[in-house]
């Protein structure tokens, strides 16, 4: 099945949302995702961040994933 919708949230270690994006056309949106910057456009500090991803496929099935990513420059 193909991805229909995708939502991504990145949180700092205190649980503050530092990045959020969503797309209804993931297959044709190669720029989707977090590039390691804050909402201000400045680079985020190196360290561990929490990601939350919600994927909806073409038949409406929703899958949630959560984990950590270590950011380094």
DRENPA-10004 format. One record per atom (N, C-alpha, C, O, CB): x, y, z. Coordinates in steps of 0.02 Angstrom, whole numbers, padded with zeros to 5 digits, always signed. Glycine has a CB too. Example, Ala and Ser with C-alpha at 12.3 -4.5 7.8 and 13.67 -1.06 7.14 Angstrom:
<sites>
+00660-00284+00390 +00615-00225+00390 +00660-00165+00390 +00712-00166+00423 +00565-00224+00452 +00642-00112+00354 +00684-00053+00357 +00645+00002+00394 +00670+00057+00402 +00704-00030+00286 
</sites>
This chain:
<sites>
+00042-00060+00000 +00000+00000+00000 +00043+00062+00000 +00098+00063+00028 -00047+00000+00060 +00018+00113-00031 +00055+00176-00034 +00035+00222+00023 -00020+00219+00049 +00042+00211-00101 +00081+00265+00042 +00069+00315+00093 +00026+00371+00064 +00043+00398+00011 +00135+00343+00122 -00028+00387+00098 -00071+00441+00076 -00055+00505+00114 -00043+00558+00084 -00145+00422+00086 -00053+00501+00179 -00039+00559+00222 +00016+00542+00271 +00023+00484+00292 -00103+00582+00260 +00056+00592+00288 +00109+00581+00336 +00116+00643+00379 +00116+00699+00354 +00176+00565+00300 +00122+00633+00445 +00133+00687+00493 +00196+00670+00532 +00206+00613+00552 +00071+00696+00540 +00238+00721+00544 +00299+00711+00582 +00306+00766+00633 +00298+00825+00618 +00360+00710+00535 +00319+00746+00695 +00332+00792+00750 +00400+00775+00780 +00415+00717+00792 +00276+00789+00803 +00440+00827+00792 +00504+00819+00826 +00500+00859+00891 +00481+00917+00892 +00565+00844+00781 +00518+00826+00947 +00515+00857+01013 +00584+00858+01044 +00625+00813+01033 +00465+00820+01058 +00597+00910+01085 +00660+00912+01122 +00653+00867+01184 +00600+00837+01195 +00678+00985+01141 +00705+00864+01224 +00704+00818+01281 +00655+00839+01336 +00641+00799+01381 +00773+00814+01311 +00629+00900+01333 +00579+00923+01380 +00508+00915+01354 +00460+00932+01388 +00591+00996+01397 +00501+00887+01294 +00435+00875+01265 +00407+00933+01225 +00349+00932+01206 +00388+00858+01319 +00448+00984+01212 +00426+01042+01172 +00431+01025+01098 +00482+00997+01076 +00467+01105+01189 +00379+01041+01061 +00381+01030+00989 +00427+01081+00956 +00416+01141+00962 +00310+01034+00958 +00478+01057+00922 +00524+01102+00887 +00515+01099+00812 +00540+01142+00775 +00596+01086+00905 +00478+01047+00788 +00466+01040+00717 +00401+01002+00707 +00388+00953+00742 +00525+01005+00681 +00361+01024+00659 +00301+00987+00639 +00291+00997+00565 +00298+01053+00539 +00238+01010+00680 +00274+00944+00531 +00258+00949+00460 +00209+00893+00443 +00208+00841+00475 +00322+00944+00415 +00168+00906+00393 +00123+00854+00368 +00114+00864+00294 +00121+00919+00267 +00055+00856+00405 +00098+00809+00260 +00087+00812+00189 +00033+00762+00171 +00028+00708+00200 +00152+00797+00150 -00008+00781+00123 -00059+00736+00096 -00035+00704+00031 -00073+00667-00001 -00125+00774+00085 +00027+00718+00011 +00054+00692-00051 +00127+00673-00041 +00172+00701-00073 +00047+00743-00109 +00140+00625+00004 +00208+00607+00022 +00248+00582-00037 +00308+00598-00043 +00206+00554+00076 +00217+00544-00081 +00253+00515-00138 +00283+00569-00183 +00334+00556-00216 +00206+00470-00178 +00253+00627-00186 +00277+00681-00230 +00305+00740-00191 +00308+00796-00218 +00220+00705-00274 +00325+00729-00128 +00351+00783-00087 +00419+00764-00060 +00426+00747-00001 +00302+00797-00029 +00471+00767-00102 +00538+00745-00080 +00569+00790-00027 +00618+00770+00004 +00583+00741-00139 +00543+00850-00017 +00571+00896+00033 +00542+00884+00103 +00563+00917+00150 +00558+00967+00012 +00495+00837+00110 +00463+00824+00175 +00514+00797+00224 +00555+00754+00207 +00404+00775+00167 +00513+00822+00285 +00556+00796+00338 +00591+00852+00376 +00585+00911+00359 +00607+00749+00309 +00627+00831+00426 +00662+00879+00469 +00735+00883+00448 +00768+00831+00439 +00657+00858+00543 +00761+00943+00440 +00830+00953+00419 +00876+00973+00477 +00932+00995+00465 +00834+01005+00364 +00852+00966+00538 +00894+00981+00596 +00893+01054+00618 +00934+01075+00658 +00964+00962+00582 +00845+01092+00592 +00840+01162+00612 +00778+01173+00656 +00731+01133+00655 +00838+01207+00550 +00780+01228+00693 +00723+01249+00734 +00675+01287+00690 +00690+01302+00632 +00746+01292+00794 +00617+01304+00717 +00567+01344+00680 +00595+01411+00658 +00572+01440+00609 +00505+01355+00722 +00644+01436+00695 +00676+01500+00679 +00723+01496+00620 +00744+01547+00593 +00713+01527+00740 +00739+01434+00600 +00786+01424+00545 +00857+01412+00570 +00901+01394+00530 +00785+01482+00500 +00868+01422+00634 +00935+01410+00663 +00945+01336+00674 +00896+01300+00685 +00944+01449+00729 +01007+01312+00673 +01020+01241+00685 +01001+01222+00757 +01014+01259+00804 +01094+01225+00673 +00970+01164+00764 +00955+01138+00830 +01020+01115+00862 +01067+01097+00828 +00903+01080+00827 +01022+01115+00928 +01081+01091+00964 +01090+01016+00953 +01042+00979+00944 +01076+01107+01040 +01153+00995+00953 +01166+00923+00949 +01135+00889+01010 +01134+00918+01064 +01241+00909+00945 +01111+00829+01000 +01082+00792+01055 +01027+00746+01032 +01017+00735+00972 +01054+00840+01107 +00992+00718+01080 +00939+00670+01066 +00872+00705+01062 +00855+00747+01104 +00937+00616+01120 +00834+00687+01012 +00767+00713+01000 +00718+00655+00992 +00737+00601+00972 +00765+00760+00938 +00656+00669+01008 +00602+00619+01001 +00566+00633+00936 +00550+00690+00920 +00553+00622+01062 +00553+00580+00898 +00512+00588+00838 +00446+00549+00846 +00444+00496+00877 +00550+00564+00774 +00394+00578+00818 +00329+00545+00815 +00305+00550+00743 +00302+00605+00715 +00277+00577+00865 +00289+00494+00714 +00267+00492+00644 +00200+00456+00641 +00192+00403+00669 +00321+00457+00599 +00154+00486+00605 +00089+00455+00592 +00081+00448+00516 +00086+00497+00479 +00030+00498+00622 +00070+00387+00494 +00062+00372+00423 -00008+00346+00410 -00032+00302+00446 +00116+00321+00399 -00040+00373+00359 -00105+00346+00337 -00096+00320+00266 -00072+00357+00223 -00161+00401+00341 -00115+00257+00255 -00107+00229+00189 -00170+00242+00147 -00218+00274+00170 -00093+00154+00192 -00169+00218+00086 -00223+00234+00039 -00290+00201+00056 -00341+00219+00026 -00203+00213-00030 -00291+00154+00103 -00355+00124+00124 -00377+00150+00193 -00425+00125+00221 -00350+00048+00125 -00341+00200+00219 -00361+00231+00282 -00330+00201+00344 -00346+00223+00399 -00433+00229+00288 -00286+00151+00337 -00253+00121+00394 -00201+00169+00422 -00159+00194+00384 -00219+00053+00374 -00203+00183+00487 -00157+00229+00518 -00106+00191+00560 -00125+00147+00599 -00194+00282+00562 -00042+00207+00551 +00012+00178+00589 +00051+00233+00623 +00068+00283+00592 +00058+00135+00543 +00065+00226+00688 +00104+00274+00726 +00171+00244+00746 +00174+00186+00767 +00065+00298+00788 +00223+00283+00739 +00290+00262+00759 +00320+00317+00803 +00307+00377+00792 +00336+00247+00698 +00359+00297+00852 +00391+00345+00897 +00459+00318+00916 +00468+00257+00924 +00347+00358+00960 +00507+00363+00922 +00574+00341+00942 +00618+00402+00953 +00594+00458+00961 +00604+00295+00889 +00684+00390+00952 +00731+00444+00962 +00780+00446+00904 +00792+00396+00870 +00768+00436+01029 +00808+00504+00895 +00859+00515+00844 +00912+00559+00876 +00896+00606+00913 +00829+00548+00779 +00975+00545+00861 +01030+00587+00887 +01053+00633+00832 +01073+00611+00778 +01088+00543+00913 +01050+00698+00844 +01069+00749+00795 +01141+00769+00807 +01160+00786+00863 +01022+00810+00799 +01181+00767+00754 +01250+00791+00757 +01262+00834+00696 +01232+00823+00644 +01300+00732+00762 +01306+00882+00702 +01321+00927+00646 +01388+00911+00616 +01410+00943+00568 +01320+01000+00668 
</sites>
